[in-house]
Amino acid sequence: MQDSEPIRFRTVPIDRFLRPLQEFIHRQASSGIVLLFSAVIALIWANSGWAHVYNDFWHTEMSFHVGGAAISKNLLHWVNDGLMAVFFLLVGLEIKREFLVGELSNIKQALLPIFCAIGGMVVPALVYTIFNFDSPGAKGWGIPMATDIAFALGILALLGSRVPLALKAFLVAIAIVDDIGAVIVIAGFYTSDISVSSLLVALVIMVLLVSMNRLHLHHQLPYLVAGFFLWIAFLSSGLHATLAGVLLALTIPARSRINVAEFLVVGRELLDEYEGVGDLGNKVPVRQERQMALQELEKQLTHVWMPLQRLEHTLHPWVAFGVMPLFAFANSGVAITGDLGAAVSNPVSLGIIAGLIFGKQVGIMLTAWLTVKFGWSTLPYGVTWPQIYGIAWLGGIGFTMSIFVSTAAFGAGDLLQVSKIGVLIASVISGLVGYVLVNRYTKNAD
């Protein structure tokens, strides 16, 4: 008996135009490429004759009025406090998934990336503090703690399938724990005056969100509406508004309404019903019986797909190709004027460069060696120590998260500009060296 031919779907003319775009979007390296392009354009624009247009645009005030209440911020703050809340919502969803079914779900397996991430946060912070102890830039110690997962994974993706999957998973796990650390640092150390009344409102909304989860409410809209009001409460509380995204993510249900076995039974029945109607083909309109079968199948698909995974899948392209590039475009426009050497040699810039480049290496490698040495965990299967060293370099790509912490630490002014220069220099060096090392050591491992 011959194997049946694979199903081939009819190609329509629009597919010829959409397929290259779809393939680009689904490549892991794509978001890193778009992010880099946005940062380069911002740098060129901010140092051109039209720099005033760039600065004036991002300082344009935009207000929203609802009744007697109003929120007024410039466009830069709407990106950093508003759109980045969506980014942190996605981060929160990824954190929850990793702890439930990912690399962090098994404690022995998770200990290595957890300890590496902690070492990769603590040591860079200490290195930065050495350069800036008891100085105006001292509060920027959280800047070199972060790792930009989009750029780091994008570089690994450029190396193709030769990179072991376990090595990619190891880097993802480190970056996820890094993000948890960044959230804690922002919440605990980069806050303004606290409004108790706004926090009480946020607490009530969180109780509502948790209650919806416990009642197995799986529709996304009520969570997103409540999350919007949670964001407003955090915006008024003095805590960073983006934390609302993480807390919202933790309440999104991670269980499906029906199990896989039930879905398979019901799905086969509906497909049989669809096939039994007759008139197979692509005629329009579809017969009513077939349309009803399709609608019920669509309903069952929403029931079997976990809300957490569905929302993560929906948000990912918008964040990767919208929010993050826009954030990079809004925050990377550093005017490199005057003495660039003085800016690079500033203690803030030096602390960031040393922290991201050397602090990350020492922190990740030292904790990895100690964790394995004491038998608390083992290296992932197929991963070598030289490859771990390459990952330690890639961990020094701070970019998005580091710039975000810079804005939280310094607000505006010369120190913010100097810190951004340090972040950009360290991220470029770490990315280039990390690429060379991982490429070399994966070649030798073949």
N, C-alpha and C positions, 0 to 999 in steps of 0.2 A: 504493500500500500504506500503510495507516494505521499510525502508531506504536502499539506495544503499550502497554497500560495499565500504569502503575507498580504494582509489587507492594505490596499493602496487607496488613499483618499484623492478625490478628483481635485486637480489644481485649477484655481481660478486666476485670472490675470493679476489681481491685486497681490497675490502671493509672491510674485516675482519682485515686487517692490518692498514688501514687508519682511520677507524672510531674512535678508541681510541685516536689517535692523533688529529683528528678534534674536538672531544668532549673536549679534554684538552685545545685546542686553544681557543674555544668559551666560556670557563668558565671565568668569570670575575677575579677570584682569580689567574688564571694561570700566567698572566703577572707579578703579584707581586711575585709569587713563583720563576719564572725564574730570576727576578731582584735580589731577595734576594740571590739566589744560586750564581749568578755571583759575587755579592759583597763579599760573604763568600770565594769563591775560590780565588778572588784577594787578600783578606786579608791574607789568609793562604800562598799563593805563595809569597807575598811581605815580609813575616816574616819567610820564610824558607831558606834553604841553597842555593836555586836557585833564590834568590831575584834579583841578578844581571841580570839574564836572562829576568825576567819580566821588569826591568827598561830599559835594553838595547833595548828590543823589541819595547817598546812604544816610545823610543827616536830615532828610526830608521828614517832617512830622506827619504822622498818620493817626487819626483818632477814630474810635468807635464809641457811639453813644447809644445806650439803651435806657430810655426813660431819663431819669436824672443822673444816672451813673455814666461815667466816661472813662475810657482807657486811652491815654495818649502817649505814644512813643515814636522815636524816629525809626526809619526802616531798618537800620542796623540792629536796634534792640528788638524789633519784631522778628528778625531772623534768629538772633541769639536766644531770646527768651520764648519766642513762639514756635517757629518751625523746628528749632532744636528739641522742643518737647516731643515732637513726633519722632525725631531720631532716638531720643531716650526711651520712648515707648517701644520702638523696635529693639533697642538694646535690652530692655527689661524682658521682652518676650523671648529673646535669645538666651538670656540668663536663666529664665525659668525652664525653657526647653532643655538646656544643657544639664541642669540639675535633675530633671525628670528622666530623660532618656539619652542624654549625650555623654560627653567625655567626663563630666563631673558627677554622673549618677552612681558610679562605683567608687567607694571611698578610697580603696587602695590604688585604683587606677587614677583617681583624681588628685591624689596627694602630690604627685610630681609637678603637674602644671600649677597647682595651687601654691606650693612653696616657691616655685620658680617665679610666679607672678608677684608674690609678696616680696621676695628678694629683689625682683626687678622694679619694685616701687620704693622700698625702704632705702636701698643703697643710692639710687639717683637723688632722692630727697636729701640724704646726708651729704652727698657730694655737692649739691647745690648750696646747702647751708654753709659748708666750709667756705665757699666763695662769697657768701652774702650774710654772714653772721652779724647780727646787730647793725644792719644797714637798712636803708629805705626799701631795698628789694627783697628783704628777708621773707616776706609773706608769699613770695612766688615759689616756695619749695615744692608745691604740688605740681608744678608745670612739667618737670621731666619724668614724672611717674607714669605717664600715659603711653599707650601704644595704639597707633591707628590701624585697626584691623583691615580696613579696606585696602590701604596701600600695601600692607605687609602680605596679605593674601594675594593681592594683584601681582606682586613680584614673584611669589611662588607659582602662580598660575602661568606666568610667562615661561617658566621652565618646563611646563608640560607634564606629561604623565610619568616622567622619570622620578618626580618627587614622591616619596612614599606617602600614601594616604594618612598613615599614622603621624607623619611629621606635620602635615597640614592640620590634622585634628589637634595635635599638641599646641600648635601656634594659636588656633582658635580658642582653645581652653585657657591659655595664658591671657589672651586679649580679653576674654569674657571676665576673668577674675580681675584684670586690670580695670575694666569698666566698673565693676562693683566697687573697687577701691576709689575710683574717680568720683563715683556717686557719693560715697561716704565722706570723702574729702570736701567736696563742694557743699554738702549738707552741713557738715560739722564745723568747717573752718572759713568758708567764703560766703558768709551770710551777713545781712545788715540787721537793723533793729527788728526784733520779732514782734509781730502783732498777735497777741493771744486770741483775740476774737476771730481773726481769719483762720488761725490754726484749728480752732474749735469747729468752724464751718467745714474745714478740710477733713477733720475727724468724722463729722457726721456723714459727709459724702463717702468716705472710706468705709464706714459701717454699712451704708447703703450698697456699695459695690460688692462688699464681701457677702452681704445677704443675698444679692442677686446670684452670686456664684453658688452659694449654698442651696438656693432654690432651683438650681440647674437651669437658669435662664441662659439660653445659648445665642440669642440674637445679639449681634454686635452693636446695633444702634443705641440701646439704652446705656451700655457701657461707655460708648464714645461721648454721648451727651453728658453723662455724669462726669466723665473724665474732663470735658471742657470746663465744667464748673469747678472741678478740682483744681485745674490749672489756674483759673481766675483766683481761687482762694489762696493758692501758693504764691501767685504774683503779688497779692496784697499782704502776704504774711511776713515777708522779709527773707524767707528761705528761697533758694533759687527755683524759679517756676518750672524748670525742666524736670525737677524731681517728681512732679505730678505724672509725667509719662512713665517713669519706672514703677511707681506705686500702682498706677492703673494697670500696667502689664501683669503685675502679680495677681490681680483679681480676675483676669480673663480665664475662663474655664479651659482646662487641659484634657477634658474627657469628652468623648463623643456621646451622643444621645442613644445610639444603637451600636452594638458590637459588630465586628467584621462578619461573623457567621450569619447574623440576622440580615445584614446588608446584602450578602451574596445570595441568600435565598430570595429575598424580596426583589433584588435587582434582576435575577434570572427570570422570575415570574413576569416582571414588567417588560423585559426584552422579548420574551416569548409572546406576550400580549401584543407588543408593538409589531413583531414579525407576522403575527397571525391575522392582522387587519387586511393584509394584501396591498396591492398597488405599490410595491417597493420601487424606490427611485427617489428623485429629488423634485417631484411635482409640487407645485404651490397652488393653492394652500394645502397644508397637511390635513388629512381627514381627522375629524373630531376625536375618534377613539384613540388614534395614534398620538394626537396632541395631548390628551389626558394622560396617556402612559408616559410621555416625555416629561410632563409637568410633575408627575408623581416620582419619576426617577430623579429629577433634579432636586426635589424635596428630600429624598433619601440620601442623595449625595451630600447635602448640607448637614444632615443628621450624623453621617458617619465621619465627616471631616471635622476634627477638633477645632473649636473657635480660635484657640491659640495659634495653631498652624495656619488656619485660614487667614487670620489677620496678619500674621507674619509674612505670609506669601503675598498678600495684597500690598502691604506697606513697603516691602523690600525694594521694588523698582522705583517707587516714588522717593524713597529716602536716598537710595544709591545714586539716582540720576537726577534728582531734584533738590532735596534738602541739603545734602552734603556738598555738592558742587556750588550751590548758592551760598552756603556758609563760607566755603573756601573763597569764593569770589568776593564776598562782603568783607572778609577779615584778613585776606592776604595782600591787600593793597598797601604795602609798607613803602612809604616814601624814603628812598635811600639817598638822603641829602647830607651835605656836610662831610665830615670825616667818617667814612665807613669803618676804618680801622678802629676809631674810638668807640663806635657802636659795638663792634665785635669784641673788643677788649673790655667792655663794660662788665662788671662782676655778674650782673644778671644774665647777660648773653653767655659769658664764659661758664657760669654755673649750669645753664641749660644745656649747652653743648657738651660739657664734661659729663653731666648727669645722664643725658640720653645716649651718648656714645660709649663712655667708659663705665658709668654706673650701671647701665643695663647689662652690659657684658658680665661684669663682676657679680652683680646680684643674681642673674639667672644661672650662670655657670656654677657659682659657689653653692647656691641652694640645691641645684640639680645634683651636684656631686655628693653633697652631704646627705640628701634624701636617699640616693641609691646606696651610698656607703653604709648607712645605718640600717639598710634593709626595709625602709618604710615603703618604698616603691621600686619599680624597675623601669628601665628605658622601654618605650613603646617598641613593639616587634618591628624589626627591620630598620630601626633608627640608630644611628651611630653618634658617638660623642662629637666628632667634627661637624655633623649636621646640626646638633644641638647648639654648637658654637655659632653656626651661621644664623640660626633662629634668634640667638641672643643679640646679634647685630640687627636683625630685622625688628626686634623689639624696641630698638632705638628710634624707630619712625614714629614720632609723636604726632605731628601735624594736626589733624582735626581736633583731637581731644586736648592736646597741649595748648593749642591756640585758644580753645574754649576756656580752659582753666586760666590762661593768661588774662582773658577779658574779665573773668570773675575775680582774679587777684588784684589787678591793677586798674580796672575800669577804663581809663583813658589817660593819654599823656605820653611822655617820653619813655617811661619804663615799659609800657605796653608795646611801643614800637620796637624797642631794643629786644624785648622778649620774643617778639615774632621773628625778628632776624635770627636770633639764636635757634628757635624752633626749626625754621626753614633750613638753615645750614646743617644742623644736626640730622634732620630727617633725610636730606639729600645724601649726606655722607653715609649714614647708616643703611639706607636703601641700596646704594651702589655697592658697598662692601659686602652687605648681606647677600646680594644677588650673586656676586662673584664667588663667595665662599660656598653657598648652597649649590650653585652650579658645579663647582669643582668637586665637591665631596659626593654629590649624587652621581657624577660621572664615574668617579672611582669606585662607587658602590655597585655599579652595573656589572 
